[in-house]
Amino acid sequence: MRIGSGFDAHRFGEARAAAIKIGGVEIPFDREVLAHSDGDVVLHALCDAMLGALALGDIGQHFPDSDPQYQNIDSRDLLRLTAKKIAGEGFNLLNADITLISQVPRISGYVNSMRECIAEDLDVDVSMLSIKATTTEKMGFIGREEGLAAQAVVLLSE
């Protein structure tokens, strides 16, 4: 078995009527996430955790922001590609524990949909996935509503 951890953070951009992607789910929000891809911090942290568990580097090494093919890519595509890399090494996901760190937006009504999206992309049972959220009690860039972050821990099995 192998354990991996991942972390990702992104800034918010200009105010505009829109939705942002978190955990593969569109959530109504009035600002954009500044990123080369769709800026889904939950899926990016999960990819990093999976890659890290097998000492395969990080998401930036496999899907660099200098490569135009990843411009505005759906992070669910990155997650599926990461899952293929993990399977190619002879491993599969046993469980993942993911924490979104964000003052806004609130995700409680979207957690089950996120778990279902991720379970579908990784071909695992939804019971293997935990997603929760916390704030920073208005401290730091997250508390000032300037961005959001996520951390993930995974257990992989050969």
N, C-alpha and C positions, 0 to 999 in steps of 0.2 A: 504494500500500500504506500501511497505517496500523498503528502499534504502540501498544498500551495496556498499562497495568499496573494491578493491583488488589491490595488488601490487606483482610483482615477478621480480627477477633479476637472471641472470646466467652469469658465466664467459665463455669466449671462451677458447678452448683447442688448441691443436697442429694444425699447418697448415696441411691441406690435401685436396685433390680434393673431394668435396662433396656438399651436400645440407643440409640446416637446415630447421626445421619446424618452421614457424611463422604463427599463426592464422589458423593452420591446413593445410597449403600449403607448399610444398617443394620449397625452394628458393635457387638457386645456390649460394654457398659460399665456400671459401677455408679453413674454419676452422670448428671444431665441437663445439657444446655447451656442456659444462660439466654439467651433470645432471643425476639423477637416472632414470628418464623417458626420453622422447625425448627432454625435455628442452624447450618446447613451452611456452615462457613467456606470450604471449597474452592469450592463453587458460588457463594457470595457474592463471593469474590475474582475468580472467573472472570467473573461478570456485570459487576463494576466495571471489569475490564480491557477487556472488549468495549465497554462504553459509553464508557469513557475514550478508547479508540482513535479514536472518532468525535466526541469532544468533546460527548457527550450527557449529561454529568453523571455521577451515581453511582446506585447501587442504591437509596439512601434517597430520592432525588428521584423515582424512577419507582415505587417500591413502599414508601411511607412507613410507619414503624411506628406512626404516628398513625391509620392507616386500618384499621378493623376487618376489612376483607375479606382482609387479609394476615396476620391472627392465625393462628398455627400452620400457615401455608401450607407445602406441600412445596416446597423450594427448586428441585426439578427443574421445577416449574411456572414459577418465576421465570426459570430459565435458558431455557426454551422461549419465554417471552414476550420475553426479552432478544434471543434469536436472531431473532425476528420483527421486532423494532425494527431490528436490524442489517441484515437482509435488505431491509426497507423503505427503507433508506438506500442500497441497491444494493451491499452488501458481504457477504462470506462469510469464514468462518474458514479461514485457511491452517494455522495451528498454535497450540498453547497449551502453555506450560510452567508447571506448578503445583507449588508446594512447600508441604506441610503442616509447620507448626512446632509440635511437640507432644511432650511427655515421655511422655504416655499419652493414648489407647490406641495400641498398635502397629498399623500398617496394612499391613505388608508382604504379608500374605495376602489383602488386599482390593484392591490396586492395579489388577489387571487388570479386576475387576468395576467399579471406579470409571471406568476408561477406557471400558469398554463402555457404561455408563450415559450418560456424557457424549457419547460418539460418537453414540449413538442419539438423544439430545435435540437435538444440533446437526446431525444428518444429515451427519456427516463420517466418514472412515475413522479407525479407532482409532489408526493410525500417526501421526496428526496431533496426538496428545495425549500429553504426558509428565506423570506424577505421581510425585513423590518426597517423602520425608519426612526431617526432621532434628529433633534435639532442641536444647535450649539448654544442654546439659551441666549441668543442674540449676540454672541461673541464672534469676533473675527469676520473674515470675508463672507462666510456662510451666514452668520448671524446678521450681517448688514444686507443680506439678500443680494449679494454680488455674484453668487455662483452656488454650485452644489458639488458633492463628492459621494463616492461609494467605496466600500471595502468588501472583499469577498474572501472566504476561506473554503477550500474544497478538499475532499478526500477522494482520491482515485485508486482504483484497484486494477491489478494486472489480470 
